[in-house]
């Protein structure tokens, strides 16, 4: 079989494949899409992640094994909010109380699943590297953010809000490893609990990136075991609610605002700004409430605003004019799939990859220059929206990129790597 440069001999038998991931919705959904496609190929697929994603994972028709690492509950707690602000006392206080037990419990579950599988596709956030040396031939790192393998092409996306000179680009990736080293206490405790020595080495494994080179070219200095397959797109069974479809059909295509699954704070009153933009630009807007935007009473009474809890992006985005979002790679990819320009307001800043994708969108010409929500004012917010609404070049570039991206088959290319003998 040949797919976009991949020519592979396939395994003769179907496999038992385990997918391990942790994080927010963006760290789970694309892996569920991949799992669904692997199941359709005939493989037995199990995805293991935090228990709060059970409904999402099962909606893709694959088996689910929960772990107790519910980051949503942590982030929404008072202590979690202090951690998100970088409070060193809150971080230190909760390592032993929350973080270490979650790591040890999840690693134990991941380890037993991996032992009983033919292939293990895992996100580095799961820290499955800590037992990968036991069966390296079946371990495949799978990521949608290139934050582990060093390159001279760009600094570590996890630190995109920091000014890193090009000479130091490769060194910036050592910060990720340093962060993992801070967690050696629970990792060591896990390894001892399953009869392994505390010390370990990370083997060379395949790297699978659910990234399109039309958005981010694969670095020339990446090794041969790194594969940029294209985005992992699926199609949810869930339909758009009738009330939402009626709102969309009642006028010109609306804007859409979604800030994903991260809590945030802004210097300006976002509800006031939303009401202002509907009047100032004579436009309508759909607001996805998410985890961070929980106060929406003042905009719900505005007839030009429709507030929803969630909706499948692949069905909603094509019906909108443009998208305002936080800069997650999943949402950015959904914009390109729909051929829609976007305005990116990173929530995680200066630490986090959202600014990185915002800059890529700006360079590719389908988004205004990104402004972190922590630096945003109402004036800047409305000015960027005016650019988003009126700059025709953003729309032309988004549609050109849509044509190129829709010619890829990222899921099929990823399966080719997973099934390779």
SEZATI-931500 format. One record per residue (C-alpha): residue number from 0; residue in three letters; x, y, z. Coordinates in steps of 0.05 Angstrom, whole numbers, plus 5000, padded with zeros to 4 digits. Example, Ala and Ser with C-alpha at 12.3 -4.5 7.8 and 13.67 -1.06 7.14 Angstrom:
<sites>
<num=0; residu=ALA; x=5246; y=4910; z=5156>
<num=1; residu=SER; x=5273; y=4979; z=5143>
</sites>
This chain:
<sites>
<num=0; residu=UNK; x=5000; y=5000; z=5000>
<num=1; residu=UNK; x=5025; y=5070; z=4983>
<num=2; residu=UNK; x=5001; y=5133; z=5020>
<num=3; residu=UNK; x=5033; y=5201; z=5014>
<num=4; residu=UNK; x=5104; y=5174; z=5013>
<num=5; residu=UNK; x=5093; y=5114; z=5058>
<num=6; residu=UNK; x=5104; y=5045; z=5026>
<num=7; residu=UNK; x=5095; y=4991; z=5077>
<num=8; residu=UNK; x=5085; y=4916; z=5082>
<num=9; residu=UNK; x=5026; y=4903; z=5128>
<num=10; residu=UNK; x=5022; y=4853; z=5184>
<num=11; residu=UNK; x=4984; y=4790; z=5163>
<num=12; residu=UNK; x=4941; y=4788; z=5227>
<num=13; residu=UNK; x=4899; y=4838; z=5262>
<num=14; residu=UNK; x=4928; y=4865; z=5326>
<num=15; residu=UNK; x=4909; y=4884; z=5397>
<num=16; residu=UNK; x=4924; y=4958; z=5399>
<num=17; residu=UNK; x=4924; y=5002; z=5461>
<num=18; residu=UNK; x=4923; y=5078; z=5458>
<num=19; residu=UNK; x=4945; y=5117; z=5519>
<num=20; residu=UNK; x=4934; y=5191; z=5527>
<num=21; residu=UNK; x=4922; y=5244; z=5581>
<num=22; residu=UNK; x=4904; y=5317; z=5583>
<num=23; residu=UNK; x=4846; y=5359; z=5558>
<num=24; residu=UNK; x=4796; y=5343; z=5504>
<num=25; residu=UNK; x=4847; y=5362; z=5450>
<num=26; residu=UNK; x=4893; y=5308; z=5478>
<num=27; residu=UNK; x=4839; y=5255; z=5473>
<num=28; residu=UNK; x=4794; y=5267; z=5413>
<num=29; residu=UNK; x=4845; y=5259; z=5357>
<num=30; residu=UNK; x=4869; y=5194; z=5389>
<num=31; residu=UNK; x=4798; y=5169; z=5392>
<num=32; residu=UNK; x=4791; y=5185; z=5318>
<num=33; residu=UNK; x=4854; y=5144; z=5304>
<num=34; residu=UNK; x=4828; y=5088; z=5347>
<num=35; residu=UNK; x=4762; y=5087; z=5310>
<num=36; residu=UNK; x=4798; y=5080; z=5243>
<num=37; residu=UNK; x=4842; y=5024; z=5270>
<num=38; residu=UNK; x=4780; y=4987; z=5293>
<num=39; residu=UNK; x=4749; y=4995; z=5225>
<num=40; residu=UNK; x=4812; y=4961; z=5197>
<num=41; residu=UNK; x=4795; y=4901; z=5241>
<num=42; residu=UNK; x=4841; y=4912; z=5300>
<num=43; residu=UNK; x=4818; y=4907; z=5372>
<num=44; residu=UNK; x=4828; y=4977; z=5400>
<num=45; residu=UNK; x=4827; y=5001; z=5473>
<num=46; residu=UNK; x=4837; y=5074; z=5492>
<num=47; residu=UNK; x=4856; y=5090; z=5563>
<num=48; residu=UNK; x=4852; y=5161; z=5591>
<num=49; residu=UNK; x=4819; y=5201; z=5647>
<num=50; residu=UNK; x=4751; y=5175; z=5669>
<num=51; residu=UNK; x=4716; y=5240; z=5651>
<num=52; residu=UNK; x=4726; y=5225; z=5577>
<num=53; residu=UNK; x=4688; y=5159; z=5578>
<num=54; residu=UNK; x=4628; y=5185; z=5539>
<num=55; residu=UNK; x=4672; y=5218; z=5486>
<num=56; residu=UNK; x=4715; y=5156; z=5475>
<num=57; residu=UNK; x=4657; y=5108; z=5473>
<num=58; residu=UNK; x=4622; y=5152; z=5421>
<num=59; residu=UNK; x=4676; y=5130; z=5373>
<num=60; residu=UNK; x=4658; y=5057; z=5384>
<num=61; residu=UNK; x=4723; y=5035; z=5417>
<num=62; residu=UNK; x=4736; y=5002; z=5484>
<num=63; residu=UNK; x=4752; y=5048; z=5543>
<num=64; residu=UNK; x=4794; y=5037; z=5605>
<num=65; residu=UNK; x=4791; y=5096; z=5655>
<num=66; residu=UNK; x=4846; y=5122; z=5699>
<num=67; residu=UNK; x=4836; y=5170; z=5757>
<num=68; residu=UNK; x=4874; y=5228; z=5726>
<num=69; residu=UNK; x=4815; y=5275; z=5719>
<num=70; residu=UNK; x=4850; y=5340; z=5700>
<num=71; residu=UNK; x=4784; y=5375; z=5690>
<num=72; residu=UNK; x=4766; y=5367; z=5763>
<num=73; residu=UNK; x=4836; y=5390; z=5784>
<num=74; residu=UNK; x=4834; y=5452; z=5740>
<num=75; residu=UNK; x=4765; y=5472; z=5764>
<num=76; residu=UNK; x=4784; y=5466; z=5838>
<num=77; residu=UNK; x=4809; y=5526; z=5878>
<num=78; residu=UNK; x=4877; y=5494; z=5886>
<num=79; residu=UNK; x=4878; y=5478; z=5812>
<num=80; residu=UNK; x=4866; y=5551; z=5795>
<num=81; residu=UNK; x=4925; y=5570; z=5838>
<num=82; residu=UNK; x=4968; y=5519; z=5802>
<num=83; residu=UNK; x=4947; y=5547; z=5735>
<num=84; residu=UNK; x=4971; y=5616; z=5758>
<num=85; residu=UNK; x=5040; y=5586; z=5771>
<num=86; residu=UNK; x=5034; y=5592; z=5847>
<num=87; residu=UNK; x=5097; y=5554; z=5870>
<num=88; residu=UNK; x=5068; y=5541; z=5939>
<num=89; residu=UNK; x=5004; y=5511; z=5909>
<num=90; residu=UNK; x=5045; y=5468; z=5861>
<num=91; residu=UNK; x=5090; y=5442; z=5917>
<num=92; residu=UNK; x=5032; y=5432; z=5965>
<num=93; residu=UNK; x=4993; y=5389; z=5916>
<num=94; residu=UNK; x=5047; y=5346; z=5886>
<num=95; residu=UNK; x=5042; y=5293; z=5941>
<num=96; residu=UNK; x=4968; y=5304; z=5952>
<num=97; residu=UNK; x=4942; y=5301; z=5880>
<num=98; residu=UNK; x=4994; y=5295; z=5826>
<num=99; residu=UNK; x=5039; y=5239; z=5850>
<num=100; residu=UNK; x=4982; y=5190; z=5866>
<num=101; residu=UNK; x=4949; y=5203; z=5799>
<num=102; residu=UNK; x=5015; y=5190; z=5762>
<num=103; residu=UNK; x=5028; y=5125; z=5799>
<num=104; residu=UNK; x=4957; y=5099; z=5790>
<num=105; residu=UNK; x=4953; y=5116; z=5716>
<num=106; residu=UNK; x=5022; y=5087; z=5701>
<num=107; residu=UNK; x=5003; y=5022; z=5735>
<num=108; residu=UNK; x=4941; y=5016; z=5691>
<num=109; residu=UNK; x=4978; y=5037; z=5628>
<num=110; residu=UNK; x=5034; y=4986; z=5642>
<num=111; residu=UNK; x=4987; y=4926; z=5649>
<num=112; residu=UNK; x=4949; y=4946; z=5586>
<num=113; residu=UNK; x=5014; y=4954; z=5547>
<num=114; residu=UNK; x=5041; y=4886; z=5569>
<num=115; residu=UNK; x=4979; y=4853; z=5539>
<num=116; residu=UNK; x=4980; y=4890; z=5472>
<num=117; residu=UNK; x=5012; y=4881; z=5404>
<num=118; residu=UNK; x=5020; y=4955; z=5393>
<num=119; residu=UNK; x=5020; y=5013; z=5442>
<num=120; residu=UNK; x=5007; y=5083; z=5414>
<num=121; residu=UNK; x=5020; y=5133; z=5469>
<num=122; residu=UNK; x=5023; y=5208; z=5484>
<num=123; residu=UNK; x=5086; y=5229; z=5521>
<num=124; residu=UNK; x=5042; y=5261; z=5575>
<num=125; residu=UNK; x=5024; y=5191; z=5598>
<num=126; residu=UNK; x=5098; y=5179; z=5617>
<num=127; residu=UNK; x=5094; y=5110; z=5585>
<num=128; residu=UNK; x=5167; y=5124; z=5566>
<num=129; residu=UNK; x=5181; y=5099; z=5637>
<num=130; residu=UNK; x=5167; y=5027; z=5617>
<num=131; residu=UNK; x=5179; y=5030; z=5541>
<num=132; residu=UNK; x=5247; y=4995; z=5547>
<num=133; residu=UNK; x=5212; y=4930; z=5565>
<num=134; residu=UNK; x=5181; y=4922; z=5496>
<num=135; residu=UNK; x=5207; y=4978; z=5450>
<num=136; residu=UNK; x=5186; y=4941; z=5387>
<num=137; residu=UNK; x=5112; y=4954; z=5401>
<num=138; residu=UNK; x=5116; y=5025; z=5430>
<num=139; residu=UNK; x=5099; y=5084; z=5385>
<num=140; residu=UNK; x=5099; y=5156; z=5409>
<num=141; residu=UNK; x=5040; y=5194; z=5380>
<num=142; residu=UNK; x=5034; y=5269; z=5386>
<num=143; residu=UNK; x=4999; y=5329; z=5356>
<num=144; residu=UNK; x=5051; y=5378; z=5384>
<num=145; residu=UNK; x=5125; y=5369; z=5366>
<num=146; residu=UNK; x=5151; y=5383; z=5435>
<num=147; residu=UNK; x=5200; y=5326; z=5447>
<num=148; residu=UNK; x=5247; y=5316; z=5388>
<num=149; residu=UNK; x=5299; y=5372; z=5384>
<num=150; residu=UNK; x=5304; y=5413; z=5320>
<num=151; residu=UNK; x=5339; y=5476; z=5296>
<num=152; residu=UNK; x=5276; y=5495; z=5257>
<num=153; residu=UNK; x=5238; y=5523; z=5317>
<num=154; residu=UNK; x=5241; y=5527; z=5392>
<num=155; residu=UNK; x=5201; y=5479; z=5434>
<num=156; residu=UNK; x=5127; y=5498; z=5422>
<num=157; residu=UNK; x=5113; y=5489; z=5496>
<num=158; residu=UNK; x=5153; y=5552; z=5508>
<num=159; residu=UNK; x=5128; y=5592; z=5449>
<num=160; residu=UNK; x=5114; y=5654; z=5491>
<num=161; residu=UNK; x=5187; y=5660; z=5509>
<num=162; residu=UNK; x=5240; y=5692; z=5464>
<num=163; residu=UNK; x=5289; y=5636; z=5448>
<num=164; residu=UNK; x=5348; y=5653; z=5401>
<num=165; residu=UNK; x=5354; y=5605; z=5341>
<num=166; residu=UNK; x=5421; y=5580; z=5368>
<num=167; residu=UNK; x=5385; y=5554; z=5430>
<num=168; residu=UNK; x=5326; y=5521; z=5394>
<num=169; residu=UNK; x=5352; y=5450; z=5404>
<num=170; residu=UNK; x=5368; y=5463; z=5478>
<num=171; residu=UNK; x=5297; y=5486; z=5491>
<num=172; residu=UNK; x=5273; y=5414; z=5485>
<num=173; residu=UNK; x=5314; y=5394; z=5545>
<num=174; residu=UNK; x=5265; y=5434; z=5588>
<num=175; residu=UNK; x=5212; y=5382; z=5573>
<num=176; residu=UNK; x=5258; y=5327; z=5597>
<num=177; residu=UNK; x=5275; y=5368; z=5658>
<num=178; residu=UNK; x=5201; y=5373; z=5675>
<num=179; residu=UNK; x=5193; y=5298; z=5670>
<num=180; residu=UNK; x=5254; y=5289; z=5715>
<num=181; residu=UNK; x=5217; y=5328; z=5769>
<num=182; residu=UNK; x=5167; y=5270; z=5770>
<num=183; residu=UNK; x=5218; y=5215; z=5783>
<num=184; residu=UNK; x=5190; y=5204; z=5853>
<num=185; residu=UNK; x=5122; y=5175; z=5830>
<num=186; residu=UNK; x=5154; y=5143; z=5768>
<num=187; residu=UNK; x=5205; y=5107; z=5812>
<num=188; residu=UNK; x=5151; y=5085; z=5861>
<num=189; residu=UNK; x=5110; y=5057; z=5803>
<num=190; residu=UNK; x=5169; y=5018; z=5775>
<num=191; residu=UNK; x=5185; y=4988; z=5843>
<num=192; residu=UNK; x=5112; y=4968; z=5852>
<num=193; residu=UNK; x=5115; y=4925; z=5789>
<num=194; residu=UNK; x=5184; y=4896; z=5804>
<num=195; residu=UNK; x=5227; y=4942; z=5761>
<num=196; residu=UNK; x=5289; y=4981; z=5781>
<num=197; residu=UNK; x=5278; y=5055; z=5793>
<num=198; residu=UNK; x=5328; y=5075; z=5739>
<num=199; residu=UNK; x=5310; y=5067; z=5666>
<num=200; residu=UNK; x=5329; y=5090; z=5596>
<num=201; residu=UNK; x=5282; y=5113; z=5541>
<num=202; residu=UNK; x=5290; y=5071; z=5477>
<num=203; residu=UNK; x=5286; y=5096; z=5406>
<num=204; residu=UNK; x=5215; y=5088; z=5382>
<num=205; residu=UNK; x=5174; y=5112; z=5323>
<num=206; residu=UNK; x=5146; y=5182; z=5328>
<num=207; residu=UNK; x=5078; y=5193; z=5298>
<num=208; residu=UNK; x=5055; y=5265; z=5289>
<num=209; residu=UNK; x=4982; y=5281; z=5272>
<num=210; residu=UNK; x=5005; y=5345; z=5238>
<num=211; residu=UNK; x=4997; y=5369; z=5166>
<num=212; residu=UNK; x=5060; y=5396; z=5133>
<num=213; residu=UNK; x=5015; y=5448; z=5100>
<num=214; residu=UNK; x=5011; y=5481; z=5168>
<num=215; residu=UNK; x=5079; y=5462; z=5196>
<num=216; residu=UNK; x=5133; y=5432; z=5150>
<num=217; residu=UNK; x=5170; y=5373; z=5180>
<num=218; residu=UNK; x=5239; y=5397; z=5203>
<num=219; residu=UNK; x=5295; y=5375; z=5157>
<num=220; residu=UNK; x=5337; y=5352; z=5216>
<num=221; residu=UNK; x=5284; y=5304; z=5243>
<num=222; residu=UNK; x=5305; y=5231; z=5243>
<num=223; residu=UNK; x=5275; y=5179; z=5195>
<num=224; residu=UNK; x=5231; y=5150; z=5251>
<num=225; residu=UNK; x=5190; y=5215; z=5255>
<num=226; residu=UNK; x=5128; y=5216; z=5211>
<num=227; residu=UNK; x=5084; y=5276; z=5196>
<num=228; residu=UNK; x=5021; y=5241; z=5172>
<num=229; residu=UNK; x=4972; y=5298; z=5164>
<num=230; residu=UNK; x=4916; y=5315; z=5213>
<num=231; residu=UNK; x=4874; y=5259; z=5243>
<num=232; residu=UNK; x=4803; y=5278; z=5223>
<num=233; residu=UNK; x=4740; y=5238; z=5239>
<num=234; residu=UNK; x=4666; y=5249; z=5235>
<num=235; residu=UNK; x=4624; y=5247; z=5298>
<num=236; residu=UNK; x=4556; y=5212; z=5298>
<num=237; residu=UNK; x=4527; y=5270; z=5338>
<num=238; residu=UNK; x=4483; y=5318; z=5299>
<num=239; residu=UNK; x=4477; y=5392; z=5310>
<num=240; residu=UNK; x=4417; y=5411; z=5355>
<num=241; residu=UNK; x=4356; y=5435; z=5317>
<num=242; residu=UNK; x=4355; y=5501; z=5356>
<num=243; residu=UNK; x=4427; y=5515; z=5336>
<num=244; residu=UNK; x=4412; y=5500; z=5262>
<num=245; residu=UNK; x=4352; y=5547; z=5265>
<num=246; residu=UNK; x=4396; y=5602; z=5294>
<num=247; residu=UNK; x=4448; y=5593; z=5239>
<num=248; residu=UNK; x=4395; y=5593; z=5184>
<num=249; residu=UNK; x=4361; y=5656; z=5210>
<num=250; residu=UNK; x=4413; y=5703; z=5182>
<num=251; residu=UNK; x=4483; y=5710; z=5153>
<num=252; residu=UNK; x=4535; y=5660; z=5177>
<num=253; residu=UNK; x=4554; y=5676; z=5249>
<num=254; residu=UNK; x=4622; y=5681; z=5281>
<num=255; residu=UNK; x=4640; y=5627; z=5331>
<num=256; residu=UNK; x=4677; y=5635; z=5396>
<num=257; residu=UNK; x=4706; y=5575; z=5433>
<num=258; residu=UNK; x=4762; y=5577; z=5484>
<num=259; residu=UNK; x=4766; y=5502; z=5494>
<num=260; residu=UNK; x=4773; y=5465; z=5559>
<num=261; residu=UNK; x=4819; y=5510; z=5598>
<num=262; residu=UNK; x=4797; y=5559; z=5651>
<num=263; residu=UNK; x=4821; y=5630; z=5639>
<num=264; residu=UNK; x=4817; y=5702; z=5663>
<num=265; residu=UNK; x=4818; y=5765; z=5621>
<num=266; residu=UNK; x=4832; y=5839; z=5636>
<num=267; residu=UNK; x=4768; y=5859; z=5602>
<num=268; residu=UNK; x=4696; y=5836; z=5610>
<num=269; residu=UNK; x=4687; y=5785; z=5555>
<num=270; residu=UNK; x=4611; y=5785; z=5559>
<num=271; residu=UNK; x=4609; y=5861; z=5549>
<num=272; residu=UNK; x=4657; y=5855; z=5490>
<num=273; residu=UNK; x=4613; y=5801; z=5458>
<num=274; residu=UNK; x=4551; y=5844; z=5464>
<num=275; residu=UNK; x=4589; y=5903; z=5436>
<num=276; residu=UNK; x=4615; y=5866; z=5375>
<num=277; residu=UNK; x=4545; y=5843; z=5355>
<num=278; residu=UNK; x=4524; y=5916; z=5351>
<num=279; residu=UNK; x=4588; y=5948; z=5326>
<num=280; residu=UNK; x=4597; y=5899; z=5268>
<num=281; residu=UNK; x=4524; y=5880; z=5259>
<num=282; residu=UNK; x=4542; y=5807; z=5265>
<num=283; residu=UNK; x=4517; y=5746; z=5303>
<num=284; residu=UNK; x=4559; y=5698; z=5344>
<num=285; residu=UNK; x=4556; y=5628; z=5372>
<num=286; residu=UNK; x=4591; y=5620; z=5439>
<num=287; residu=UNK; x=4614; y=5552; z=5463>
<num=288; residu=UNK; x=4614; y=5556; z=5538>
<num=289; residu=UNK; x=4669; y=5505; z=5552>
<num=290; residu=UNK; x=4703; y=5497; z=5620>
<num=291; residu=UNK; x=4729; y=5568; z=5624>
<num=292; residu=UNK; x=4670; y=5610; z=5602>
<num=293; residu=UNK; x=4619; y=5590; z=5654>
<num=294; residu=UNK; x=4585; y=5659; z=5663>
<num=295; residu=UNK; x=4542; y=5675; z=5602>
<num=296; residu=UNK; x=4477; y=5704; z=5630>
<num=297; residu=UNK; x=4487; y=5774; z=5602>
<num=298; residu=UNK; x=4499; y=5749; z=5531>
<num=299; residu=UNK; x=4444; y=5696; z=5532>
<num=300; residu=UNK; x=4391; y=5751; z=5529>
<num=301; residu=UNK; x=4422; y=5780; z=5466>
<num=302; residu=UNK; x=4383; y=5755; z=5405>
<num=303; residu=UNK; x=4446; y=5758; z=5363>
<num=304; residu=UNK; x=4482; y=5709; z=5409>
<num=305; residu=UNK; x=4472; y=5634; z=5415>
<num=306; residu=UNK; x=4506; y=5600; z=5474>
<num=307; residu=UNK; x=4517; y=5525; z=5470>
<num=308; residu=UNK; x=4553; y=5475; z=5515>
<num=309; residu=UNK; x=4587; y=5436; z=5458>
<num=310; residu=UNK; x=4579; y=5413; z=5386>
<num=311; residu=UNK; x=4619; y=5372; z=5336>
<num=312; residu=UNK; x=4667; y=5421; z=5304>
<num=313; residu=UNK; x=4670; y=5384; z=5238>
<num=314; residu=UNK; x=4596; y=5397; z=5228>
<num=315; residu=UNK; x=4591; y=5466; z=5260>
<num=316; residu=UNK; x=4652; y=5503; z=5233>
<num=317; residu=UNK; x=4631; y=5498; z=5159>
<num=318; residu=UNK; x=4567; y=5536; z=5176>
<num=319; residu=UNK; x=4603; y=5595; z=5208>
<num=320; residu=UNK; x=4638; y=5656; z=5179>
<num=321; residu=UNK; x=4701; y=5652; z=5221>
<num=322; residu=UNK; x=4725; y=5625; z=5288>
<num=323; residu=UNK; x=4755; y=5658; z=5350>
<num=324; residu=UNK; x=4792; y=5608; z=5393>
<num=325; residu=UNK; x=4848; y=5593; z=5442>
<num=326; residu=UNK; x=4899; y=5564; z=5393>
<num=327; residu=UNK; x=4896; y=5489; z=5407>
<num=328; residu=UNK; x=4921; y=5449; z=5348>
<num=329; residu=UNK; x=4856; y=5409; z=5344>
<num=330; residu=UNK; x=4814; y=5472; z=5337>
<num=331; residu=UNK; x=4864; y=5503; z=5289>
<num=332; residu=UNK; x=4862; y=5440; z=5246>
<num=333; residu=UNK; x=4785; y=5441; z=5247>
<num=334; residu=UNK; x=4787; y=5513; z=5220>
<num=335; residu=UNK; x=4831; y=5491; z=5162>
<num=336; residu=UNK; x=4787; y=5430; z=5149>
<num=337; residu=UNK; x=4727; y=5477; z=5143>
<num=338; residu=UNK; x=4765; y=5529; z=5103>
<num=339; residu=UNK; x=4752; y=5583; z=5155>
<num=340; residu=UNK; x=4798; y=5639; z=5179>
<num=341; residu=UNK; x=4808; y=5646; z=5253>
<num=342; residu=UNK; x=4830; y=5693; z=5308>
<num=343; residu=UNK; x=4874; y=5662; z=5361>
<num=344; residu=UNK; x=4876; y=5686; z=5434>
<num=345; residu=UNK; x=4923; y=5639; z=5471>
<num=346; residu=UNK; x=4902; y=5622; z=5542>
<num=347; residu=UNK; x=4966; y=5584; z=5561>
<num=348; residu=UNK; x=5020; y=5637; z=5556>
<num=349; residu=UNK; x=5079; y=5644; z=5558>
<num=350; residu=UNK; x=5084; y=5570; z=5574>
<num=351; residu=UNK; x=5043; y=5527; z=5525>
<num=352; residu=UNK; x=5039; y=5513; z=5451>
<num=353; residu=UNK; x=4978; y=5557; z=5434>
<num=354; residu=UNK; x=5020; y=5618; z=5416>
<num=355; residu=UNK; x=5062; y=5572; z=5371>
<num=356; residu=UNK; x=5001; y=5552; z=5330>
<num=357; residu=UNK; x=4975; y=5623; z=5331>
<num=358; residu=UNK; x=5040; y=5646; z=5299>
<num=359; residu=UNK; x=5037; y=5591; z=5248>
<num=360; residu=UNK; x=4966; y=5611; z=5229>
<num=361; residu=UNK; x=4988; y=5683; z=5223>
<num=362; residu=UNK; x=5048; y=5664; z=5179>
<num=363; residu=UNK; x=5003; y=5621; z=5134>
<num=364; residu=UNK; x=4957; y=5681; z=5126>
<num=365; residu=UNK; x=4891; y=5654; z=5152>
<num=366; residu=UNK; x=4892; y=5690; z=5220>
<num=367; residu=UNK; x=4909; y=5759; z=5248>
<num=368; residu=UNK; x=4970; y=5763; z=5293>
<num=369; residu=UNK; x=4955; y=5725; z=5358>
<num=370; residu=UNK; x=4946; y=5763; z=5423>
<num=371; residu=UNK; x=4945; y=5723; z=5488>
<num=372; residu=UNK; x=4880; y=5731; z=5528>
<num=373; residu=UNK; x=4922; y=5755; z=5587>
<num=374; residu=UNK; x=4947; y=5814; z=5545>
<num=375; residu=UNK; x=4882; y=5828; z=5509>
<num=376; residu=UNK; x=4841; y=5890; z=5520>
<num=377; residu=UNK; x=4771; y=5903; z=5495>
<num=378; residu=UNK; x=4798; y=5952; z=5444>
<num=379; residu=UNK; x=4848; y=5901; z=5417>
<num=380; residu=UNK; x=4795; y=5847; z=5418>
<num=381; residu=UNK; x=4747; y=5887; z=5376>
<num=382; residu=UNK; x=4803; y=5911; z=5329>
<num=383; residu=UNK; x=4825; y=5840; z=5315>
<num=384; residu=UNK; x=4753; y=5819; z=5302>
<num=385; residu=UNK; x=4746; y=5876; z=5253>
<num=386; residu=UNK; x=4807; y=5848; z=5216>
<num=387; residu=UNK; x=4778; y=5778; z=5219>
<num=388; residu=UNK; x=4712; y=5802; z=5189>
<num=389; residu=UNK; x=4739; y=5847; z=5134>
<num=390; residu=UNK; x=4806; y=5820; z=5109>
<num=391; residu=UNK; x=4787; y=5779; z=5048>
<num=392; residu=UNK; x=4858; y=5752; z=5042>
<num=393; residu=UNK; x=4847; y=5712; z=5106>
<num=394; residu=UNK; x=4787; y=5677; z=5074>
<num=395; residu=UNK; x=4824; y=5664; z=5008>
<num=396; residu=UNK; x=4884; y=5634; z=5044>
<num=397; residu=UNK; x=4840; y=5591; z=5089>
<num=398; residu=UNK; x=4804; y=5562; z=5028>
<num=399; residu=UNK; x=4868; y=5548; z=4991>
<num=400; residu=UNK; x=4896; y=5511; z=5052>
<num=401; residu=UNK; x=4830; y=5473; z=5058>
<num=402; residu=UNK; x=4839; y=5444; z=4988>
<num=403; residu=UNK; x=4909; y=5420; z=5004>
<num=404; residu=UNK; x=4892; y=5391; z=5072>
<num=405; residu=UNK; x=4831; y=5354; z=5045>
<num=406; residu=UNK; x=4876; y=5318; z=4995>
<num=407; residu=UNK; x=4914; y=5286; z=5053>
<num=408; residu=UNK; x=4892; y=5226; z=5092>
<num=409; residu=UNK; x=4927; y=5233; z=5158>
<num=410; residu=UNK; x=4891; y=5175; z=5192>
<num=411; residu=UNK; x=4907; y=5127; z=5136>
<num=412; residu=UNK; x=4980; y=5148; z=5136>
<num=413; residu=UNK; x=4983; y=5139; z=5211>
<num=414; residu=UNK; x=4954; y=5069; z=5206>
<num=415; residu=UNK; x=5008; y=5052; z=5154>
<num=416; residu=UNK; x=5062; y=5069; z=5205>
<num=417; residu=UNK; x=5027; y=5031; z=5261>
<num=418; residu=UNK; x=5017; y=4969; z=5219>
<num=419; residu=UNK; x=5088; y=4968; z=5190>
<num=420; residu=UNK; x=5126; y=4904; z=5202>
</sites>
